[in-house]
Amino acid sequence: MPTTTHHCACGDIAAVIFGVDGVLVDTAHASGTAWKAVLDPFLRSHAAVYETECRYFDAGTDYRRYMQGRTTMDGLRQYLTACEIPLCFDALRGLGARHEELFLMIIRRLGVQAFASSVGVVHAVRLHGLPTAAVSATRYAAELLRRAGLAGLFDVRLDALHPTEKGPTASADCLLREAARRMRVAPARTAVIEENLTAVQAARRAGFGLVIGVDRGGRSLLLPEYGAHRVITDLSELGVGERVA
């Protein structure tokens, strides 16, 4: 993993990219509820077939420990590995697809809320004249932003449904680079604020000038290992009016 030495000065930052899930929008409860609805029947069936004790998914504790801040597939692998349940890629993908379906059902029925502190930081960044982007490797980020009332706050909005300069892709580094390109700012002069470990790692490896990791699930030690220059638990720690760095 890259070291966490930070050489980018505050004044060098000319644009900011915000992650969506866990940074701008609070999706933890809906996602944890969806995972429980998907995994409990699977775990019950697995226990019956292999005649073992069934360990049900805890939508709070297990979600924070294994799922939060990770991609769908990575989080699912982490959890099932802890349960000592090996699954092939197609089976994992099927569970992940079902989770996305149920997650969106919950969001569409109950709505979703933005983090007030994050909205304040976005406004502060824009008041400083810096362009902003909202980026996610999921396929539903645009809908989350719209339902949370945030779509109009960003100069660039990208998720896995948007093609990049290299063609259709969901890879975090391509999406981040594309966001910087559309804002006409070099990655070295762009800050990335992310909760997702994969996105943090991609941002650091792609040479973004400042990578801030948001720890909402007890990953303050992991985030620097993945390349975060700085770790915060909430965007309020940046301070209203602070220029991110």
Disulfide bonds with the S-S distance in Angstrom:
none
